[in-house]
Amino acid sequence: MFTRRLMTPALLIVVAALLILVGMAARPATASTEPPTAGLTKLLSDLAASGKSVTIEFAVPLVSGERTWIIPDTNRSRQMVQVGTDFVCFSEPWNNGTRNRCTPFSNIVSVSYIP
């Protein structure tokens, strides 16, 4: 009698666990056709096209000592010139011309802007 009382709750727990596992396995995972960086690509492209001010913080500075950039930067004449699927490029004056600096999205820590 005593073992039957112990076996019933244990058996119920095992059955419940199996039902949960079967239920989880029966649900197919939904895969996105967009690359994981699609949201950041669209955000940066829209901000660059609008000309709105955006603050970008980098994990590794593109220029020594400058971990945070505000784009467009009229003081340094910097602007966002290209947004790819997993990278962004900035243009700035260099000698008698311009220089582009590109960085992967994995180097971007945060993006902030005022909508």
N, C-alpha and C positions, 0 to 999 in steps of 0.2 A: 504494500500500500504506500509506504514511504517513498520507494523508488519510483512508483508511478506518478506521484505528485511532483517529483523533481524532473522526471522525463517529459512531462507534458509542457511546461514552460520552455524547456530547452529545445524541444521539438518545434514549438511554435516560433521560436527565435530563428532557428535554422531555416524553416520554411519561409519566414518573412524575408530573411536575407537572400534566399534564392529567388524569390519573387522580385525583389528590388534589382538584383543583378540581371535577371532576364528582361525586366522592363527597361533597364538602361541599355542593354545590348540591342533591344528591338528598335530603339530610336536611332535613325541614321544621323550621322554628324553632317552639318551643313558646311560646305566649303565655299569660301568666297572666291569669286573669279578675279577680284581686284588684288593687286599686290598689297602687302601690309602697310606700305608707305603712301598709298594712294591719298589718304586723308591729308597728310602733311604736304604732299605735292600740290593738291588743290588749294589748300589754305595759303601756302606761300605764293603760288601763281596768282591767286585772287588779290592778295595784299600787294604784290609787285605791280599788278595792272592798275590797281586803284590809286597807287601813290601814297597810301596811308603810312604813317609812321609805325614801324614794328621793331620791337626789341628782341634780339636773339642772343641767347647765352650759349656759349660753347663749352664743351667738356675740356677740350684742348684749344687754347687760343690760336686763331689764325695768324695773329700778329702778337709778338711777345708782350705780355702785360695787358692785352686787350681781350678779356674773356667775354665781355658784353658789347654788342654793337647795336646801334640804333640806325635803322635803314629807312629811308634815305638819310644820309649824313651829309648835310650841306657844308659843314666845316671841313670835312675830309674828302668831300666829293665822292662818297661811296654810294653805290646803289646795287640792288639785286638785278642781275642781268640774265640769269638762266636758272630755271628750276627743272631738274630731271626727275626721273622716277625714284631715285634714291640719293640725289645730291642737289646742292644749290651753289651757284657761283655769284660772286660779287665783283664789281668793277671799281677801281680806284686809280687816281693819277699815278703815273710812274715815269720818272724822268720827263721826256718830251711826249709821252703817249699815255696809254692806260695799261693796267695790269689786272688780270682776272685771278681771283682766288676761289677755288672750289673746295667744298668739304662734303663728306657724306652725311646723310641724315643722322647716322649713329653718333656724330660729334655734336649734335644739337641737344642741349639739355632742356631748354624751354623757349617758347615763342610767346610773346605777349603783345597785345595791341588793343586799341579802343575801337569797337565796332562802329 
